[in-house]
Amino acid sequence: MTLVSLSKARKARAKAADKAQAAENRVAFGRTKAEKARAQADASRTARHLDGKRLEP
């Protein structure tokens, strides 16, 4: 039987959760300026394309 400090186990679990959250944030927000600009250009191009296809009553 091993003795485990509950406070150390809790801190280790919290640290692992923080690392996982940081990894998700790097994926979501860690894009270069060029990648962000390209994504915005694609979104605006798609919006313009759809607006051009819209039928007005």
N, C-alpha and C positions, 0 to 999 in steps of 0.2 A: 504494500500500500504506500503510495507516495503522498506527501503533503504538498498541497498547492495553496499558495497565497491567493485568496479570492480577489483582493484588490489588484494584484498583478495580473491575474487572469482577465479581470474586467478591463484593465487598461490595455492589455494586449488585444482583446477583442475589439475595443474601440479604435485602436490604432489600425487594425486590419480594415475596419469599416471605413475609416478616413482615407486609407490608401485606395480602396476600391472607388470611393466617391471622387478622389482626385483623378483617377484613371478615366472615369466617365467624363469629367470636366475637361480633361485634356483632349478627348475625342470631340466633345461638343464645341468647345471654345478655342481650341488650339489650332485654328486655321490661319494661314498667312493672309496678308492683305490682298494679294492677287486672287487667292481662292475665294475670299469673301466677295470681291468685286465681280468675279465670274459668276458666282451663285446669284448675286443681285441682278446682273445683266440677263442671265437665263430666266429668272423670275419675271423681270419686266418684259422681256421678249415674249414669254408665254402669255402674260396678261394682255399685251397689245394684240397678239394673235387672236386670243379669245374675244377681245372687244371688237375686233374687225369682223368676226363671224356672228356677232349678236344681231338678232332681228328686232328692229324697232316696230312697235305696233302703229 
